Amino acid sequence: MTRHPKKKEEKSTPDDPNMKGSSPNEPTTTQTDGVTKNPIGTLFWIRIGLGVLAGIISAFVGTSTDADSRPYVGFGIMIILFIISYGIAKAMHIPLPPSDKKKLIMTGIGSYFFIFIFTWILIHTLLHPAVTGLPIK
């Protein structure tokens, strides 16, 4: 079995403004031993997971509450878990410039909301199949 050598990375010229104060062989702040770390991506996937969890909790808690208060309880759970995800983001100590501090709040917020809604509807439909009008066998 023959191993092929790794392709050499393109080296930037010293005039590159993105490479100020660092040599081309020096690892960047996001690389360690060839493994790229992306804390913003990690935060995104944490929010996706918490969106699924919020949808599941809202579906199960909604079955035990009054029909008029189900939306308030569900969206309350969603907001509480989003605030928890913001606390997790702050605890991760993601290095961001002061102008990008809004990224901690905005990263994954749309996906969080839509995954929450999808999971809530899906679990609620699976818990109450007779309401859909389909016969239960």
ZIDAUR-V826401 format. One record per residue. N is the residue number from 1. RES is the residue in one small letter. SS is DSSP state (hx for helix, st for strand, lp for the rest). NEAR is the number of other C-alpha atoms within 8 Angstrom. D_LAST is the distance of its C-alpha to the last C-alpha in Angstrom with 1 decimal. Layout:
BEGIN
{{N	RES	SS	NEAR	D_LAST} {N	RES	SS	NEAR	D_LAST}}
END
This chain:
BEGIN
{{1	m	lp	2	56.1} {2	t	lp	3	57.9} {3	r	lp	4	57.1} {4	h	lp	4	57.8} {5	p	lp	4	59.6} {6	k	lp	4	57.9} {7	k	lp	4	58.8} {8	k	lp	4	61.4} {9	e	lp	4	60.4} {10	e	lp	4	62.3} {11	k	lp	5	65.0} {12	s	lp	7	65.8} {13	t	lp	5	69.4} {14	p	lp	5	71.2} {15	d	lp	5	71.4} {16	d	lp	8	67.6} {17	p	hx	5	67.2} {18	n	hx	4	63.9} {19	m	hx	11	65.7} {20	k	lp	6	68.4} {21	g	lp	4	69.8} {22	s	lp	6	67.7} {23	s	lp	6	68.5} {24	p	lp	8	66.1} {25	n	lp	4	65.6} {26	e	lp	6	64.6} {27	p	lp	8	60.8} {28	t	lp	6	59.5} {29	t	lp	5	57.9} {30	t	lp	8	54.4} {31	q	st	10	55.1} {32	t	st	10	55.6} {33	d	lp	4	56.1} {34	g	lp	5	54.3} {35	v	st	6	51.1} {36	t	st	7	50.5} {37	k	lp	7	49.3} {38	n	lp	7	47.8} {39	p	hx	8	47.2} {40	i	hx	8	46.0} {41	g	hx	7	43.3} {42	t	hx	8	42.4} {43	l	hx	11	42.3} {44	f	hx	10	40.0} {45	w	hx	9	37.4} {46	i	hx	9	37.7} {47	r	hx	13	36.9} {48	i	hx	12	33.8} {49	g	hx	8	32.6} {50	l	hx	12	33.4} {51	g	hx	14	31.6} {52	v	hx	11	28.3} {53	l	hx	9	29.1} {54	a	hx	14	29.9} {55	g	hx	18	26.6} {56	i	hx	11	24.6} {57	i	hx	9	26.9} {58	s	hx	14	26.7} {59	a	hx	13	22.9} {60	f	hx	9	22.8} {61	v	hx	10	26.0} {62	g	hx	12	24.8} {63	t	hx	7	22.0} {64	s	lp	6	24.7} {65	t	lp	8	27.2} {66	d	lp	8	27.8} {67	a	lp	6	26.3} {68	d	lp	5	29.9} {69	s	lp	8	31.0} {70	r	hx	10	28.0} {71	p	hx	7	29.9} {72	y	hx	7	33.1} {73	v	hx	11	31.6} {74	g	hx	14	29.8} {75	f	hx	9	32.9} {76	g	hx	8	35.1} {77	i	hx	11	33.3} {78	m	hx	13	33.6} {79	i	hx	8	37.4} {80	i	hx	8	38.0} {81	l	hx	11	36.5} {82	f	hx	10	38.5} {83	i	hx	8	41.7} {84	i	hx	8	40.9} {85	s	hx	11	40.7} {86	y	hx	10	44.1} {87	g	hx	8	45.5} {88	i	hx	8	44.3} {89	a	hx	11	45.9} {90	k	hx	9	49.2} {91	a	hx	6	49.0} {92	m	lp	7	48.7} {93	h	lp	6	52.2} {94	i	lp	8	51.6} {95	p	lp	4	55.0} {96	l	lp	7	55.1} {97	p	lp	6	58.1} {98	p	hx	5	58.5} {99	s	hx	6	57.7} {100	d	hx	7	54.2} {101	k	lp	9	53.1} {102	k	lp	7	50.5} {103	k	hx	7	48.6} {104	l	hx	9	47.3} {105	i	hx	8	45.5} {106	m	hx	7	44.6} {107	t	lp	9	43.4} {108	g	lp	11	39.6} {109	i	hx	9	39.2} {110	g	hx	6	37.4} {111	s	hx	8	35.0} {112	y	hx	12	34.5} {113	f	hx	9	33.5} {114	f	hx	8	31.2} {115	i	hx	12	29.4} {116	f	hx	14	29.1} {117	i	hx	9	27.5} {118	f	hx	9	25.2} {119	t	hx	11	24.0} {120	w	hx	13	23.8} {121	i	hx	10	21.6} {122	l	hx	8	19.3} {123	i	hx	11	18.9} {124	h	hx	10	18.5} {125	t	hx	9	15.7} {126	l	hx	7	13.9} {127	l	hx	6	14.6} {128	h	lp	8	13.5} {129	p	hx	10	10.6} {130	a	hx	8	10.3} {131	v	hx	6	14.0} {132	t	hx	7	13.6} {133	g	lp	6	12.4} {134	l	lp	7	9.3} {135	p	lp	5	6.3} {136	i	lp	5	3.8} {137	k	lp	2	0.0}}
END
